[in-house]
Amino acid sequence: MTSSDGTTVPEDETQGDETGLPDNTAGVDEHEQPAQGPASLDNGSWTAAKKSLGRAVRSGGQREAYRVAGRNYVRAHGGAARAAKTAEPGRTATARFGQFFADVAARGIDAALISFGLSGVVGQGAETVLAAIANVLSPDGATREGAVARDSVTETLEFLYEQFSLQDGDLSRLDAMGAGDIKLALGELIGNYVFNRWLEELGRMIEDRAVSAAQAIMLERDVREHVRESIRLDLENVDVLAMDWAGVAGQSFVDAAFTEAYSLLEGGR
């Protein structure tokens, strides 16, 4: 395939002997078994996804190369619906995040903290309170998926820390949160989760084949940028303040949002 600037970019990966990885894999055992994807999925699909991500790294940040990599990654999961279904820790954390911050918008940060069993951190510094919020909203980080969800919640809370200028420790600024702020944060959280999961599942495979430190930094930067540009959820008609986040409506919304996110990544923009 040729991009608009005349540069050749990779097509979808379905076959071929090249690894697609950067040319610094000397010393790797040629008989070594390829890195395995999630046990429930076909490893051949993960090989194709790994190859296309490796080629995207070598492309120097070409957008089309990352479109192909994103498409192959979601297809390796069995499509957008299955990728969303298997993202249970992320979906659970997102529902709890929405529930907590809808409570903040309705009753204020202190009341929300007490409601979630965090009365012991009321009045403490911003870093302490946000760490406690991350703990109560996130699943157990003992599993890889749980750790991805926890990292994504933490990154989103850091985003709110900057958005609401909490550096001076005045968490009462969060009392001013409105529906638009919560929607923005939810989009950030879902994007963070998709990014972190992609890097955890496929970035690790590439790193096993001796990617340089500079290439690893470039990989993280380019994948994050591609996810941000691709996943722009339409939450305009969602009433995040009245949502029953712990009920069927909340679950249905989160399921649909994750499916939409993976559909956008699969389709590419």
VEXVORO-904437 format. One line per 5 residues: number of its first residue (from 1); their letters; for each residue x, y, z of C-alpha. Coordinates in steps of 0.5 Angstrom, whole numbers, plus 2048, in hexadecimal, padded with zeros to 3 digits. Layout:
BEGIN
NUM	a	X:Y:Z | ...
***
This chain:
BEGIN
1	mtssd	800:800:800 | 802:807:7FF | 801:80D:803 | 7FF:814:800 | 806:816:801
6	gttvp	808:810:7FC | 80B:80C:802 | 80A:805:802 | 807:802:808 | 805:7FB:80A
11	edetq	7FE:7F8:809 | 7FB:7F3:80E | 7FF:7ED:810 | 7FC:7E6:80E | 803:7E3:80C
16	gdetg	80A:7E3:80B | 811:7E1:80E | 813:7E8:810 | 812:7EA:818 | 811:7F1:816
21	lpdnt	815:7F3:81C | 81B:7F8:81D | 821:7F5:81A | 825:7F4:820 | 823:7ED:822
26	agvde	82A:7EA:821 | 82B:7E5:826 | 824:7E2:826 | 823:7DB:826 | 820:7DA:81F
31	heqpa	81C:7D4:822 | 819:7D8:828 | 812:7D7:828 | 80E:7DD:827 | 80B:7E1:82C
36	qgpas	804:7DF:82E | 7FE:7E3:82E | 7F8:7E2:833 | 7F7:7DB:834 | 7F0:7DB:831
41	ldngs	7F2:7DE:82A | 7F5:7DB:824 | 7FD:7DC:825 | 7FD:7DD:81D | 7F9:7E4:81E
46	wtaak	7FE:7E6:823 | 804:7E5:81F | 801:7E9:819 | 7FF:7EF:81E | 806:7EE:821
51	kslgr	809:7EF:81A | 805:7F5:818 | 807:7F8:81F | 80E:7F7:81D | 80D:7FA:816
56	avrsg	80A:800:819 | 810:801:81E | 815:801:818 | 810:805:814 | 812:80B:818
61	gqrea	80B:80D:81A | 808:80D:814 | 800:80D:815 | 7FE:808:810 | 803:803:813
66	yrvag	7FF:804:81A | 7F9:803:817 | 7FA:7FD:814 | 7FD:7FB:81B | 7F7:7FD:81F
71	rnyvr	7F3:7F9:81A | 7F7:7F3:81B | 7F7:7F3:822 | 7EF:7F4:823 | 7EE:7EE:81E
76	ahgga	7F3:7EA:822 | 7EE:7EB:828 | 7E9:7E8:823 | 7E6:7EF:821 | 7E4:7F5:825
81	araak	7DE:7F1:829 | 7E2:7EC:82C | 7E8:7F1:82D | 7E3:7F5:832 | 7E0:7EF:835
86	taepg	7E7:7EC:837 | 7E9:7F3:83A | 7E5:7F1:840 | 7EA:7F5:845 | 7E9:7FB:841
91	rtata	7E2:7FB:840 | 7E1:7FA:848 | 7E6:800:84A | 7E2:804:845 | 7DB:803:848
96	rfgqf	7DE:804:84F | 7E2:80B:84C | 7DB:80D:849 | 7D7:80C:850 | 7DD:80F:854
101	fadva	7DD:815:850 | 7D6:816:84F | 7D5:816:857 | 7DB:81B:857 | 7D7:820:852
106	argid	7D0:81F:856 | 7D3:81F:85D | 7DA:821:85D | 7E1:81E:85E | 7E0:81D:866
111	aalis	7D9:819:866 | 7DB:815:860 | 7E2:813:864 | 7DD:811:86A | 7D8:80D:865
116	fglsg	7DE:809:862 | 7E1:807:869 | 7E7:80C:869 | 7E5:811:86F | 7EC:810:872
121	vvgqg	7EF:814:86C | 7EA:81A:86C | 7EE:820:86D | 7F5:81D:86B | 7F9:81F:866
126	aetvl	7F7:81E:85E | 7FD:819:85D | 7FA:815:863 | 7F3:815:861 | 7F4:814:85A
131	aaian	7F8:80E:85B | 7F2:80B:860 | 7ED:80D:85A | 7F1:809:856 | 7F1:803:85A
136	vlspd	7EA:803:85B | 7E8:804:854 | 7ED:7FF:851 | 7ED:7F7:851 | 7F2:7F3:854
141	gatre	7F9:7F4:851 | 7FB:7ED:852 | 7F9:7EB:84B | 7FC:7EF:844 | 7F5:7F1:842
146	gavar	7F4:7F4:849 | 7FB:7F7:849 | 7F9:7FA:843 | 7F2:7FD:845 | 7F6:800:84C
151	dsvte	7FB:803:848 | 7F5:806:843 | 7F1:809:849 | 7F8:80C:84C | 7F9:80F:846
156	tlefl	7F2:812:845 | 7F3:815:84C | 7F9:818:84B | 7F6:81B:845 | 7F0:81E:849
161	yeqfs	7F6:820:84E | 7F8:825:848 | 7F2:827:846 | 7EF:829:84C | 7F6:82C:84F
166	lqdgd	7F6:828:855 | 7FD:829:856 | 7FC:82D:85C | 7F8:828:85F | 7F1:82B:85F
171	lsrld	7ED:825:85D | 7E6:829:85E | 7E8:82C:857 | 7E5:825:855 | 7DE:827:857
176	amgag	7DD:82B:851 | 7DE:825:84D | 7D8:825:848 | 7D5:820:843 | 7DA:822:83D
181	dikla	7E0:821:842 | 7DE:81A:844 | 7DD:819:83C | 7E4:81B:83B | 7E7:817:840
186	lgeli	7E3:811:83E | 7E6:812:837 | 7ED:812:83A | 7EC:80C:83E | 7EA:808:839
191	gnyvf	7EF:80A:834 | 7F4:809:839 | 7F2:802:83A | 7F2:800:833 | 7F9:803:832
196	nrwle	7FC:800:838 | 7F9:7F9:837 | 7FC:7F9:830 | 802:7FB:832 | 802:7F6:837
201	elgrm	800:7F0:833 | 804:7F2:82C | 809:7F7:82F | 80C:7F2:833 | 80D:7ED:82E
206	iedra	811:7F2:82A | 815:7F3:82F | 817:7EC:830 | 81A:7ED:829 | 81F:7F2:82C
211	vsaaq	81C:7F8:82A | 821:7FE:82C | 81F:803:831 | 81E:809:82C | 819:804:828
216	aimle	815:802:82E | 814:80A:830 | 812:80B:828 | 80D:805:829 | 80A:807:82F
221	rdvre	809:80F:82C | 807:80D:825 | 802:807:828 | 7FF:80C:82D | 7FE:812:828
226	hvres	7FB:80D:823 | 7F6:80B:829 | 7F4:812:82A | 7F3:814:823 | 7EF:80E:822
231	irldl	7EA:80D:828 | 7E6:813:828 | 7E0:810:82C | 7D9:814:82B | 7D6:815:832
236	envdv	7D2:81B:830 | 7CB:818:831 | 7CD:814:838 | 7CB:816:83E | 7D1:814:843
241	lamdw	7CE:818:849 | 7C7:814:849 | 7CA:80D:846 | 7C9:807:84B | 7D1:805:84B
246	agvag	7D0:7FF:84F | 7CA:7FD:84B | 7C8:7FA:844 | 7C8:801:841 | 7CF:802:843
251	qsfvd	7D2:7FC:841 | 7CE:7FC:83A | 7D1:803:839 | 7D8:801:83B | 7D8:7FB:837
256	aafte	7D6:7FF:831 | 7DB:804:832 | 7E1:7FF:832 | 7DE:7FC:82C | 7DE:802:829
261	aysll	7E5:804:82B | 7E7:7FD:828 | 7E3:7FE:822 | 7E6:805:820 | 7ED:802:821
266	eggr	7EC:7FC:81D | 7E9:801:817 | 7EF:806:818 | 7EE:80E:817
***
